Amino acid sequence: MSLRTPFCDLHERMGARMVDFAGWRMPLLYSSIIEEHTTCRHHAAIFDISHMGRLILTGPDAEKLVEKVATRKVADQKVGRARYALVCNEQGFALDDILIYRYEEYWLIVCNASNRDKIVAWLNRHVAGLKVQIADRTAETAMIALQGPDVIDMVSTKIYDAGIAGLKRYAFTAGRYMGIEYTISRTGYTGEDGIEAIFPANTAMLIWPYISSLGEDHPLKPAGLGARDTLRLEAAMPLYGHELDEQHDPISAGLSFAVSLDKDFIGRDALAKVAEQGPRQKLVGLSMEGRKAARQGHAVLAAGKVVGVVTSGALSPTLGHPIAMAYVDADKSADGTMLSVDCRGANLDAKVVPLPFYKAAKK
């Protein structure tokens, strides 16, 4: 039986099309993927992301454990800041990509729903000799994302006590609002500005209607997994199980910014070798014409020879043509390289283009 987020009953009452995702019953869409995608790009949308794992690390050696398992340096991370990083195995392959929050008294790791049990086991495997307590708070909390160009102005003027207006990217604020404990971070997974918020699960059915009512001219509308996927693809944000898995490393995935080779961590030596020698394959963007989209697993060809594989693809609602991300041989990864994709027997032209496909204008 699928797990249910604290908002599940609400999604069903709103008529969402529900699907199983990573063991959770989640809304795929409420109206249409294109409508929800466009609402997020132009105004504001609210997403239930309570399926994401939320792990608390406390104790005097919590920082040491985070440094040991995360690819990115955290020793200089200040309280109130969040950082994107990866957890890799000894071979340098990705076990998950995570967000790391530093609080005054503890650390929070937000991981992917599909990898929560794996990451909890990995932390426990490497905690030996360290004074750290690991607590899975996923079931006790809820998490939502408010994304879109109107979000910051909308939320900061309505929830002014939370200090959102001056919040910088990848910063967070934590406290109480109307007696409810919260964490609000200026983070997201859509390519738009916005926030993500964590609060007690037993307050969820009060929070969603309140947040949804904040918009005036353009209310916050719900959006499901379908729009979340097309939004993140346009922004070239990796999805575990697509661009990241235990056969690919973060450097080949274009995530070198999240790998600190000047510190020791699990997988460091393997990644240093990739950085020194260069990746055999690189993650690239592909732009295509027409209406037929490439999909995960479709072969990428050069002169009839397979040189890579598509990891994600869709007809871009914003750009109006198909886009895809793919791993291709390094010598075929330069921008402007003409390739083709085998879409179920039809070879469609594809051009290597810079990532991301879409970047929001700065306000």
C-alpha positions in Angstrom: 0.0 0.0 0.0 1.3 3.5 -0.9 2.3 5.9 1.8 0.1 9.0 2.1 1.3 12.5 2.7 -0.6 14.7 5.2 -2.3 16.4 2.2 -3.4 13.3 0.5 -7.1 13.6 1.4 -7.1 17.2 0.2 -5.6 16.3 -3.1 -8.3 13.7 -3.6 -11.0 16.2 -2.7 -9.6 18.6 -5.2 -9.9 16.0 -7.9 -6.2 15.4 -8.5 -5.2 12.4 -10.6 -3.3 10.3 -8.1 -0.4 8.0 -8.9 2.1 5.9 -7.0 5.5 7.6 -6.9 8.4 6.2 -5.0 6.0 4.3 -2.7 3.8 7.4 -2.1 0.3 8.2 -3.3 0.9 11.6 -5.0 -1.0 14.0 -7.3 0.2 13.7 -11.0 -2.0 16.7 -12.0 -5.1 18.6 -11.1 -6.1 20.2 -14.4 -3.4 19.7 -16.9 0.4 19.5 -16.9 0.7 22.4 -19.3 -1.6 24.7 -17.4 0.1 23.9 -14.1 3.5 24.4 -15.7 2.6 27.7 -17.2 1.0 28.9 -13.9 4.3 28.2 -12.1 6.4 29.9 -14.9 4.3 33.1 -14.9 2.7 33.4 -11.5 2.8 31.0 -8.6 2.1 27.3 -7.8 2.0 25.2 -4.7 3.4 21.6 -4.7 3.2 18.9 -2.1 6.7 17.6 -1.6 6.1 15.8 1.7 7.3 12.6 0.2 10.9 13.9 0.4 12.9 12.4 3.2 13.8 14.7 6.2 16.6 13.4 8.4 17.8 15.1 11.5 21.5 14.6 12.7 22.3 15.8 16.2 25.3 15.3 18.5 28.8 16.7 18.7 30.0 14.8 15.7 27.1 15.5 13.4 29.2 17.8 11.2 31.9 15.1 10.9 29.3 12.6 9.6 28.0 15.1 7.1 31.5 15.9 5.9 32.2 12.2 5.5 29.2 11.3 3.4 28.6 14.5 1.4 30.5 15.5 -1.6 30.4 19.2 -0.7 32.3 20.9 2.1 30.1 21.9 5.0 32.7 22.9 7.6 32.3 26.5 6.5 28.5 26.4 6.1 26.9 29.0 8.3 23.8 28.5 10.4 20.7 29.4 8.3 22.2 28.2 5.0 21.4 25.2 2.8 23.7 23.5 0.3 23.1 21.2 -2.5 25.4 18.1 -2.4 25.5 14.4 -3.3 26.1 11.2 -1.4 28.3 8.8 -3.3 29.6 5.3 -2.8 33.3 4.4 -2.8 33.3 4.3 -6.7 32.1 7.9 -6.9 28.7 6.9 -8.2 25.6 8.8 -6.9 23.5 7.2 -4.1 21.4 10.4 -4.0 21.4 14.1 -4.3 20.5 16.0 -1.2 20.0 19.4 0.4 21.9 20.0 3.6 20.5 22.6 6.2 22.6 23.8 9.1 20.8 24.8 12.2 22.2 26.0 15.5 21.8 22.7 17.2 21.5 20.1 14.4 21.7 19.3 10.7 18.9 18.5 8.4 19.3 16.4 5.2 16.5 16.4 2.7 16.8 13.4 0.4 14.7 11.9 -2.4 11.7 9.8 -1.4 13.0 6.8 -3.4 16.3 6.8 -1.6 15.3 7.6 2.0 15.7 4.1 3.4 19.0 3.8 1.5 20.4 7.1 2.8 19.3 6.3 6.4 21.1 2.9 6.1 24.2 4.6 4.6 24.4 7.1 7.5 24.0 4.4 10.1 26.7 2.3 8.3 29.2 5.2 8.6 28.3 6.5 12.1 30.6 4.1 13.9 32.9 5.9 16.3 31.0 9.1 16.0 28.7 10.7 18.6 25.7 11.3 16.3 22.0 10.6 16.6 20.1 10.1 13.3 16.3 10.6 13.3 13.9 10.2 10.4 11.4 13.0 10.8 9.6 12.4 7.4 6.4 11.1 8.9 6.2 13.8 11.6 6.5 16.7 9.2 5.0 18.0 6.0 6.8 19.9 3.2 5.5 22.2 0.5 7.1 24.2 -2.3 5.7 27.5 -3.4 7.3 28.3 -6.8 6.9 31.1 -9.4 7.9 34.8 -10.0 5.1 36.1 -7.8 5.9 34.0 -4.7 8.4 36.0 -2.8 6.4 39.3 -3.0 3.2 37.4 -2.3 4.5 35.5 0.7 6.8 38.1 2.3 4.0 40.7 2.5 1.5 38.2 4.0 3.8 36.3 6.4 6.0 39.2 7.3 7.1 37.8 10.7 9.0 35.0 9.0 11.6 37.4 7.4 11.2 36.0 3.9 11.6 39.3 2.1 15.4 39.5 2.8 16.0 35.8 2.5 18.9 35.0 0.0 19.0 32.0 -2.3 19.8 28.8 -0.4 19.2 30.5 2.9 16.5 29.6 5.4 14.7 30.9 8.4 13.2 28.9 11.2 10.9 29.8 14.1 7.3 29.9 15.0 4.4 31.6 13.2 1.0 31.6 14.8 2.4 29.0 17.2 3.4 26.7 14.4 7.1 25.6 14.2 8.5 26.1 10.6 11.5 26.2 8.4 11.2 28.3 5.2 14.1 28.1 2.7 14.6 30.0 -0.5 15.1 26.9 -2.5 13.1 25.0 -5.2 13.2 22.5 -8.1 11.5 24.4 -10.9 14.0 27.0 -12.1 11.8 29.7 -10.7 12.2 31.8 -7.5 10.3 30.6 -4.5 10.4 28.9 -1.2 10.1 25.4 0.4 8.5 25.1 3.8 8.6 22.4 6.5 6.2 22.2 9.4 4.5 19.7 11.7 2.3 17.1 9.8 -0.6 17.7 12.2 -0.9 21.3 11.0 -0.8 20.5 7.3 -4.6 20.7 6.7 -4.6 24.2 8.2 -1.5 25.4 6.3 -2.4 24.4 2.7 -5.7 26.4 2.6 -4.1 29.3 4.3 -1.1 29.4 1.9 -3.4 28.9 -1.1 -5.4 31.9 -0.2 -2.4 34.3 -0.1 -2.6 35.2 -3.8 -5.1 38.0 -4.8 -4.8 38.7 -8.5 -3.2 35.4 -9.2 -3.9 32.8 -6.5 -1.5 30.0 -5.7 -2.8 27.1 -7.7 -1.9 23.4 -7.0 0.5 21.6 -9.3 1.4 18.0 -9.5 4.3 15.7 -10.3 3.8 16.1 -14.1 4.5 19.9 -14.1 7.2 19.5 -11.5 9.0 17.2 -14.0 8.7 19.4 -17.0 9.7 22.5 -15.0 12.8 20.8 -13.6 13.7 19.5 -17.0 13.6 22.9 -18.6 15.8 24.1 -15.8 18.2 21.1 -16.3 17.9 20.0 -12.7 18.8 16.3 -12.4 16.3 13.7 -11.2 17.5 10.6 -9.4 16.9 7.6 -11.4 17.3 9.6 -14.6 20.4 11.8 -14.7 21.7 10.4 -11.4 22.1 6.8 -10.3 24.7 4.2 -9.2 26.2 4.1 -12.7 26.9 7.8 -13.0 29.1 10.2 -11.1 28.3 13.9 -10.4 31.2 15.3 -12.4 30.0 13.5 -15.6 26.5 14.9 -14.7 27.8 18.5 -14.8 27.7 18.9 -11.0 31.3 19.6 -10.3 30.3 22.7 -8.3 28.8 20.3 -5.7 32.1 18.3 -5.4 34.8 19.6 -3.0 37.9 17.6 -3.9 39.9 19.6 -1.3 38.3 17.5 1.5 38.0 13.8 2.4 34.7 12.1 1.7 33.4 8.7 0.6 34.1 8.5 -3.2 36.6 11.4 -3.2 39.5 9.5 -4.8 37.3 8.0 -7.6 35.9 11.5 -8.4 39.4 13.1 -8.3 40.4 10.5 -11.0 37.4 11.5 -13.2 38.2 15.1 -12.8 41.8 14.6 -13.7 41.2 12.3 -16.7 37.9 13.9 -17.8 34.5 12.1 -18.0 34.1 9.4 -20.7 30.5 10.6 -21.1 28.9 14.0 -20.3 25.4 15.0 -19.6 24.2 17.4 -22.4 21.1 19.2 -23.5 19.4 18.2 -26.8 17.1 20.5 -28.7 14.8 18.9 -31.3 12.2 20.1 -33.7 8.6 18.9 -34.3 6.3 17.6 -31.6 7.7 14.1 -30.9 9.7 14.0 -27.7 12.6 11.7 -26.9 12.2 9.6 -23.7 14.4 8.0 -21.1 16.3 5.1 -22.6 16.2 6.2 -26.3 19.5 5.8 -28.0 21.5 8.8 -29.2 23.4 8.3 -32.4 26.2 10.0 -34.4 26.5 8.8 -38.1 24.3 5.8 -37.2 26.5 4.7 -34.2 25.2 4.7 -30.7 27.1 7.3 -28.7 24.8 7.9 -25.7 21.3 7.5 -24.2 18.5 9.9 -23.2 17.9 10.3 -19.5 14.9 12.7 -19.6 12.8 14.2 -22.4 9.6 16.1 -23.0 7.9 18.6 -25.2 8.8 21.8 -23.5 5.7 23.8 -22.6 7.7 27.0 -22.3 9.9 26.6 -25.4 7.3 24.9 -27.6 9.6 22.2 -28.9 11.1 18.9 -27.6 14.0 19.0 -25.3 16.0 16.2 -23.6 19.0 15.5 -21.4 21.3 12.7 -22.4 24.7 11.2 -21.6 26.8 11.2 -24.7 30.5 10.3 -25.4 32.7 13.2 -24.4 33.9 13.8 -28.0 30.3 14.3 -29.1 29.3 16.7 -26.2 30.3 20.1 -27.7 27.5 22.7 -28.1 26.3 22.7 -31.7 27.1 19.0 -32.4 24.4 17.5 -34.5 23.2 14.1 -33.4 20.0 12.0 -33.7 17.8 10.2 -31.3 16.2 6.8 -32.1 12.6 7.4 -31.0 11.1 4.0 -31.4 12.6 3.4 -34.9 12.3 7.0 -36.1 15.7 8.8 -36.1 15.0 12.5 -35.2 17.6 15.2 -35.5 18.9 16.6 -32.2 21.4 19.4 -31.6 23.6 19.7 -28.5 22.7 22.9 -26.7 23.9 24.6 -23.5 22.1 23.8 -20.2 19.8 25.0 -18.8 17.2 25.2 -21.5 15.3 27.8 -19.6 16.5 30.4 -17.1 14.2 32.7 -15.2 14.7 36.4 -15.6 16.0 38.1 -12.5 13.6 40.5 -10.8 
